[in-house]
Amino acid sequence: ALEKEEMINKHSNLKEAKSLIKVEEVSGEGYKGYMMLISDPSRVFMAVPSSIGSYGQKIDKLVKDNNAIAGINAGGFADPEGKGNGGVPTGLLIKDGKIVFRQEGLSEFHLIGFNKDNILVIGKYTIEEIKKLNIRDGVSFKPFLIVNGNPVKIYGDGGWGIAPRTVIGQKEDGTVLFLVIDGRQPIYSIGATIKDVQEIMLRYGAVNAANLDGGSSTVMYH
């Protein structure tokens, strides 16, 4: 009876979690992609491979290993001569309020993370400043797209060209936005500029948004 009850609870929790997620197609000149909207920001967390420092893991495995129902890629990784295996992150990784990786030689970090109030925090900070922000989960990447409701000034294509993109953002009501743009497929989707994804996030009402690792790293699993 206990096992049956646990199975019912698990099914109920899964159904509830799925009800909090909505996925929509997005498109524009030269690109197509998907926007995932997650109404409860407390459900969004960072998954860190157990093999960190040695080799990375694909998003589908991270999602399954963490009993999640969806996920996107996040920060970057060292890629010497294009032969990196995703095992050595760049910048900073924070998981459950603890710094689990810190790149040596950096005094400031481009932080993209959720604090303990489930608010997406974006900015460039020292380690001492980050510790005071009560960040529960975070990564390092750039550029920032929208900060405290203000779009960051982008000139031209932002200097990042056209490519697959991964972006995270948050609306005023707490809804988390996951955006991925397909690319490098001439007939289907070439990719998007930094300006393109900023405009998409603004249309969806993001008050904070930041670019995550794109290119061949871009992936959404659901």
N, C-alpha and C positions, 0 to 999 in steps of 0.2 A: 504494500500500500504506500509506503514511504517513497519507493522508487517511482511509482506511478505519479504521486503528487509532485515529486521533483521534476518529472518530465513535463507535467502540465504547467508548472511554474516557469520552466525554461522556455516552453513554447509561447506562453503568455508574454514573457519578457521580450522575446525575440519579435513577436508581433507588435508590441508596444514600441520597440526601438525602430522598427521599419516604418512605423506610422509617422515618426518624427523626421523622416528623410523624403525629400522630393528631388527628382532629377529632371532637368529640362535641357533641351538642345539649344545651343546658341550658334549663330552664324553671322558672317559679315563678308566683306569683300576679300576673297581669297582664303577664308578660314572657316572651319566648323569645329565645334567642340561641345562640351557639356558643363552645365552648372548644377552642382549639388547643394541643396539648401537643408541645413540641419537646425531644427528649431530649438533644441536644447544644447547650449554650449558646454554644459557639464559632461556631456557624452563624448566630447572630442578630446582625444588625448594623443600623446606621442608614443609610438612604438619604437623601441630600440632593439636592434638585433643582439642576440646573446653573443654573437661572434664579433661584436664591435672591436675594431682595432686589427682584425685579421681579414675578414671579408664581409660583404653585405648580404642582404636577403631581399628577395623580390617582394613587392607589395602584397601579392596574393597570399604568400606564406606568412608575412607579418600579420595580416588581417586574421587569418585562420588561427595562428598561434596565440593571438590575443583575444580570441572569441569576439572579434569585432564583426560588423556587417558591411563596412565600406572603408576605403582609405585612399589617400593620395601620397605621392612622394613629397619630401619636404626639403631639407637642407642639402648642401653640396658635399662632395667628397673629393679627396685628393686623387688626381688622375694623371700621374706622370707619364708623358709620352703616349697618352691615350690608352694606357694599359691598366688603369686603376680598376679594382674589383668592388668598389663601394664600401670597403671595410674601414677606411680612415676618414672620418668626417672633416669638414673645414669649419672653423669658427667654434661654436659652442653648442652643446647639447644639454638640456635640462629635463630631467624626468622625475616626476613626483616630488618636486621641490629640491632635488639634488643635482648638482652639476656632475654629469657622468662623462663628459669629455670637454676638454678645453685645449684649443690649438695654442701651442707655444709661440711666443714672440709677439702676441697681439695684446695691446693695452685696452682697446675698445672693441666692442662687438655689435654688429647689426642684429639686434634682437627682434625676433618674431615669436611671440609666445602668449600663452594664457596665464593670467594670474589666478590666485585662489578664489577670486570672485567671478571667474570665468569670463573675464574681459580680455579681448585681444590687445596686447601691448606691443607697440612698434616704436623703435627708436635705436639710437646709437648710444651705448652705455659702457661704463667700466664695470668690472666684476663687482666692485663695492656698491655701485649704484644698482646693479641687477639684484643683488642680495636683498636690497631694501624694497624691491618691487613685489616681493612675494610671488615670484613666477613658479607655477607648478609644472608646466611643460613648455619647452621652447627650443628654437633652433636659430642659426644664423644664416641670413641670406639677404640679398638686395636685388634691385632697388625697391624702396618703399613707393607705394602708389597713392595712397590716401592716408593722411595722418590727422586724427581728431576732426574728421569731417572736411578737411581741406585737401584738395587734389594737389599732389606734388607737381611742380612745373616740369614738363617734359618737352624738350626741344626735338623736333623732327620725330624720328622713330625711337628716340631715347638712347641711341648708340648701341642698341643690342640687336639690331637687324630684325629679320623675320624668322620665326622658329616655333616649334611646339612650346607651349607655355603651361606652367602650373602656378596658380595664384590662390592665396587664402585671404578671406576678408570677414568682416562682421558688421551686421546691421545694428541700428540703434536699439532694436528690440532684443538683441542678443543672438539672433539667427546667424549661424556660421555659413559662409559661402566658400565652397570648393570649386574652382574653375580649372578645367583643363582644355587646351586647344590642340587639336591634331595638327600635324605638319609634315613637310617633306614628302607630300603626296600630291604632285602637280594637278591631277585631275580632280581630286577630292578636296584637299586642304593643304595649302602651302605652309601656313603658319600665321602667326600674328606678331605685331610689334608690341612693345611695352605700352605705347599710347593706346593701342587697340584694347588691351586687357584692362587698362585703367578706365576707359570709357565704358566697358562692359560692367565693371564693378560699380561704377557710379550709377549706371542705369538700374542696378539691382539694389541701390540704396546703401552701399557700404560706407561706413564712417571711418573704418580702418581697413587697409588692404596692403598686401605686400607680395612681390614676386618671389616665387620659390624656384628651385632648380628645374630648368626646362630642358629643351633639346631631347635627346634620346632617353633622358630620365623621366620625362613626363608620363604619368600613368594614373588612371583612376580605376579602382576596383570596387565593384558593387554587385 
